[in-house]
Amino acid sequence: MGRVTSAFGKASTAREVAAGHDLGGKTVIVTGGGAGIGLETARALAEAGAEVVLAVRRADAGETGVREIERTAPGSTTWQALDLSSLDSVRAFAERWADRPIDLLINNAGVMACPQALTADGLEMQIGTNHFGHYLLTVLLMPALEKGARRSGRNSRVVALSSGAHRRSAINFDDPHYRQRPYDKWEAYAQSKTANALFAVALTTHFKDRGIVANAVMPGMIRTELSRHLTQDEIAAVGAPASADTPPPAYKTVEQGAATSVWAALAPELEGIGGLYLEDCAQAVPGTREGRGFGVLPHALDKSAALRLWDLSRETTGA
């Protein structure tokens, strides 16, 4: 199979990608959908006719996100509480959802470069939230995703938000939670983003025959709330804009940053295809460790590592 591309690119917006799609009758969950690229992803899908549920940690974020989307897509969006750093919260969300059909699950929420901390379950905060929380959520919602695939006659899709930061670190299977080695917040973030990409590989391997596929997405460099743990010096060091409204050439607007997530969710070019790493509305080209954030390294697509991580995730979460 050749490289999957599209008519869209770096400058495309989520609304442009969603234009012409009729998502009436489709059900979508977007984690972290109350702000940033999660909100823009949810907005584009709601405006295309989908029923969208924002899965968010804070009530104020959920209520604000719903109000924002209702301005252009009234009656399409609700929110539910979900704290991905607590496996009990993930289980409670899945229990409330039961097996109502889901067509699209956008695993968008995340934490970046935070001080060393543990989740409620004693996991390193970044991989615990970004990967293990989303792993458990997805596995518990599998019956709903399967029902969505049967209802539509098409694959249900899972979109896993990764990052070009994955290039800094593969999974350290000997000590993923920094219990013996010194903590490095950027390495920990990179490991969690590699985990997101490997998750898409393993999920597709295990569930494609049951009508569910997953792809990983590199949204691009965007100034959002994800940078809340960075100092001003750290923000300046990576060339970040003063605000999301004035991005320099290397950065995207929030609307552009959501485009590849929406493309991964809707693109006809990706029907039945999973286990890819996508950026700028196309399958990523091979990358290198040099440069800033573009392309994908082999360790993020390694099937044996993906299956090993899946087994570790099952053991860690009890799913």
Secondary structure, DSSP 8 states (H G I E B T S, - for coil): ------S--TT--HHHHHTT---TT-EEEEETTTSHHHHHHHHHHHHTT-EEEEEES-HHHHHHHHHHHHTTSTT-EEEEE--TT-HHHHHHHHHHHTT---SEEEE-----S--S-B-TTS-BHHHIIIIIIHHHHHHHTHHHHHHHHHHHSS-EEEEEE--GGGGG----TT-TT-SSS---HHHHHHHHHHHHHHHHHHHHHHHGGGTEEEEEEE--S--SGGGGGS-HHHHHHTT--SSTTS--TT---HHHHTHHHHHHHH-GGGTT--S-EEETTEE--B--SSSSS-SB-GGGT-HHHHHHHHHHHHHHH--
